């Protein structure tokens, strides 16, 4: 096909950044030049690769299928340029990983260390965990670190594969040394726990529903005093003795000030999962990345 490397680089940037304006800023083009590149590329391949969604653009099915191949071509071109310039090819395979709060803190740095001597160049991109599957499907990311709850499972999406990296229980958490707090002695005293102030995520989110199912398992009718989306903020409020909440071991890595579990308070569960598109399952960079993430999350 008579496409150009400039067109392929532009398409990759638009796919990653979601708008032609953002791609133009990164690439040093005008938005008009980016639009011309995309028009010419779509004319060359004979199908639409992009579809407008409000102020952003999303990949069509053809665009999703083409993106990983284009990234492979661009990586090969970069290696060839190094060889011609007299350098040694790095052989780096860029893999974009979608992350959220606790995943970025716990996983990315160790995974990069595990992959340091491989061909993989790991790139993190923050994605709302509630929309991680959509980011995988659209081609914005190659691997998504997502959350699946047994009590509120992810709805299957065609072409998306899921691998469980870690399963962990929720625990009731409180400020350190808060020995006289409701529930500090007998966790079975559900009435006292229910009377405490609770810091919970919004009930309309999957996280919020899972937390409430977990509390219901214990028979706790929590007094929802504070509704907070961000886990780090929640744990900071717990540390400041504002209220109780639920957290997993991975989430506790976000606590700016240490908090502690209420003894014997495990309830509910969540699974940390790797989400990939089925057509990328055998790509070496994706395989190596998912394996590295599995090793990170399976560590005690």
Secondary structure, 3 states (H helix, E strand, C coil): CCCCHHHHHHHHHHHHHCCHHHHHHHHCCCHHHHHHHHHHHHHHHCCCCEEEECCEEEECHHHHHHHHHHHHHHHHHHHHHHHHCCCCCCCCEEEEEEECHHHHHHHHHHHHHHCCCCCEEEEEEECCHHHHHHHHHHCCCCEEEEEEECCECCCCCCCEEEEEEEEEEEEEEEECCCCCCCCCCCCCCHHHHHHCEEEECCCCCHHHHHHHHHHHHCCCCCEEEEECCCHHHHHHHHHCCCCEEEECHHHHCCCCCCEEECCCCCEEEEEEEEEEEHHHCCCHHHHHHHHHHHHHHHCC
